[in-house]
Amino acid sequence: MGSKGGPLFTMATETLLLFSRHRFFAYLLFVLYRNLADCQQFIIPFKSPSDCGADEFFDISSLSCSRCGSNQRQSSTGLSCICQPGYKTTNVIPDKVSITCEQCPTDRPAVTKDGFGCVRCPGTLSDEGKCQCPPGHILVERDINGNPLNEARCEACNSNSPALSVADIRGDRCERCTSTFINSSCVCTAPNVPAGGLCFPSGILSTNVNPSVNYAQLKFSVQSAWFVENLYSSSAACLVYSNLTACQALGNMCVMNMHSFGGLSADACGLFNTVYRSKAALSSVQDIAYWKVDLPWLFYGDEPGLASRVLQTDPVPTVFSFRGRNKNTDIELLAAIYDVRGEFLRWEQVGGSNLQLCPEPATKQAAAFSFGTAYQESCDLLVANLIVSHPEPLFYDVYMDLGGGENRKLLPLPTLVRNQQYNGRLINQDNMRNWYLSRRMFLVDTLSGREKSITASPKVIRVATSVRIRFQLVPRTQEGQIFPPLMTVTYTDVPITDINTQIVSVTFAMDYEMDQIEARTKTDTALGILGGVAVLYSLLKTVSWKRRISSPIIDLETMLKFLLFYSGDLANVFFVVTVGTGLYWLIFYKTLKAQQFVSVLLPLPSQEEQFATYIGCAFALKAVQFLHKLYLQVTVDIFLIDWERPRSKGNRTVQAHGEAKRDPSPVSIWRTYFVANEWNELQTIRKISPTFQIMAVLFFLEVLNFSNLALRDPWATLQRLPEAYTPPYSLILRYGLAATLWLCIGLLQVIFFTVFYEHFVEDKIRQFVDLCSVSNISVLLFFNRCFGYYIHGRSVHGHADTNMEEMSNNLKRERESLCGQRGLVPNSDIQTFQVSINNRLRLQYDRIQDSLSRRNRPSRLMDASTANLSDLQFRAYNTMNHFLGSIIDHGHPDMDYMVKEKLMLERVIGMEFMEPSDKSYFYTDEAHSFSNVLFYGNEATLLIFDTLFFCVVDLGSQNFILAAVLTYIEQMLFRFIRNTLGRRNLANKTLVDQRFLI
């Protein structure tokens, strides 16, 4: 058994192993194939029904073209196959594609209308291989029980009374003819005129009508197939039989022709006017003179000035309110909708997508009908989609729903068609007096541009690319009343080239406006009055400047100086008026409590252009003033008077001609360098932190969303839902918000700096005055030729070039009042003065200054490390130091001065009444007005300039962040320029090496 079972077992085992090995490889191949299949990219060719040939159909399952069977051709839809002419269908498989066609026998060559049988014709065959009967006959292919006939019959319809029947449009049954035919027969016999299935008496209307549609933008006309087929019949049926749908259809064709007409025209609007005049004696509809019986209301009238009377005479009996129990912000509009054939379809609430072509969410579209919210949505639409979605135009008569419960009332919305023409001239482009108001509009017309047939592709389409509804507030109303709204429509003619690539831009907008004449008059009045005051103030500044330069002559320089002063003052006038205007609108429009009933509305963007001009003028003039002041600051004359004298002890020994000589120790220059460096650091300090200013403004505008207050709606809400509609920004509100916020933060910084920081932390201006006293250095500045500032820094201890111990003792003596006071005048602490010097003193100063700045020394543009001062300049420096010191010490009787206080009026107007002819005057100045030669003393100018720069950049870019970045760059740039030029001027005027000005 074992010997017999061994081989069998081995063979079986090997067979199993081989079978398992084969299964393993098969499984491996399956896995690999599956992985490859998972990684495969599936790509199919694109095919459409139009790509299939005449003997092919489009298979909707495989999305490809498949070949029809024998004796078959493509159906009209392109989605199936039908038998060729002369072949009948013998069987149909449920997939409606696989059919079998069999040729009809010669004794029955025609195919029945259903395609399943063959029949002998009593007359001729059509191109489709089917029987056709003469006019007035119907084709009969089956008996009364439905059995097919071997020979078809043509049965004549009895057109005589009492049958009065004719063949229907399909030609397979008789039906009664219309009542427009003669009562005894359905035949429209001459001289009657058949048209559109109707019979009209001759002579009532010329048959020579103009079925063309004028596309004025493209400068050509199209013989519209729709107009050819329906214009005469609709006109005649409306004129003769007062057919309501025919009258509506005629009106629709006039609307498709842009409501345009001429004096003697047989086009759509000319025919409508012919019918309108024929019904002039009839009564009006709804007591509206322009709405005649049986006709649609298309025109208001052609009397001059009618538009202004309709739009600006009687308020709408509806009150709008933003708050309170009577809150009403909903705009209810209704539209009566008609199809192109004149059939009334329905009443429809305006909203959503009926007047808005842009596919926006319903929540955004609903925002258009919230009173006071400036709404505008624009988008680009594909022409192919418009042709598919609007095969025929719909026509809208828009009304405003006034409510009233059971006695519901409607107010028709006047329509202004910008494309309307009269005798080839556009008539709705000028002022309101020449407008022709109309009614009824459409959105998309793809029908009138079809030439050969109404089923052909359009040669051109017409789209309402701009639909704007304007609401105007009644002037001086306190009850939220408005005039009748005006709907303005602008159509665009689009020639068809490639519908799959052509796009059309469309816009729907809701505008709100009020009469701005009063506001503009008040603004101009304020500008005129304040501008006149600015002229007087600038003249006063010019007179003061002439006195301060000791020049009585009025020359070209004087005129230029007046213009420079006037530019700054006029800039302040524009700034005050524009900020005040922006703040007014911000408060009275955005604050709900201010408008329980609507009393003010924002100016339209077109009405804000003048305001933008004022802002531009303010910025340009302020820039001129800023650059003028910058130039004066970097060219100011300055000299540091060193009161330190050599001490007797500690003299050094020098050799002179072989003999020893005792020479006093030289006075150290380090105190002068130190004071000059401190002055250099003061040149660009400000009362605000520019970095904090920008960050704070951005925090409020962008983080806390204060920018939402500038949106063109009446809601003062900072947070908005992402899906909610966001109105456009108002230029006036945006400017008013940004300027007010910038000024408020800046003023708060100035108040904090002057009230708290300078009192409890450090006051760098006063510290500099103290430093001058401790250093025994006085500072003399000339801002004008004969006017400037003096800081008296003469030490009460006589010396400041000393050691630490002596310095500490000196300061202790001052604290304990054991020495004199620091003031220029005995028993006085006043150290700062405004200086008005006479001409003699200035001439002497200039002579010495010329030696200091003589051209024989290296160029001022040369690096300070390479500049070597000459002995002549050293002597000139010492001479200037001695001369100015002696002036302060009353050492020159012919150039003496007197100390006095300014009168209050002199301080207010900034001019000295006393001319320094014999003596100079030192006016006490506890306000430290020498800071006028620094950024510190011109904070108002800098703050206004930064505000205007920020606002101008923002209004140009509509981006607060970009405006903040550019404003910061502007601040740093001018700070760098002021530092660089100021340091160079300081080095040139004081002979302090620039390397010590750090």
HUQUI-V325004 format. One record per helix or strand of 3 or more residues. SS is the DSSP state (H for helix, E for strand). FROM is the first residue (numbers start at 1). LEN is the number of residues. If there is no record, write none. Layout:
BEGIN
ss = <SS SS>
from = <FROM FROM>
len = <LEN LEN>
END
This chain:
BEGIN
ss = <H H E E E E E E H E E E E E E E E E H H H E H E E H E H E H E E H E E E H H H H E E E H H H H H E E H E H H H H E H E H H H H>
from = <2 49 56 64 72 81 87 99 106 118 137 148 165 174 193 198 212 220 225 244 268 288 306 333 344 362 375 383 395 405 409 414 432 460 486 503 517 556 592 605 637 652 659 670 690 706 731 764 777 787 804 832 839 864 871 893 897 904 920 929 936 960 994>
len = <38 3 4 4 3 3 6 5 3 3 6 9 3 3 3 3 4 4 17 13 11 5 6 6 6 8 8 7 9 3 4 4 3 14 10 11 32 35 3 30 6 5 5 13 14 5 30 12 8 5 12 5 14 3 18 3 4 6 5 5 22 31 3>
END
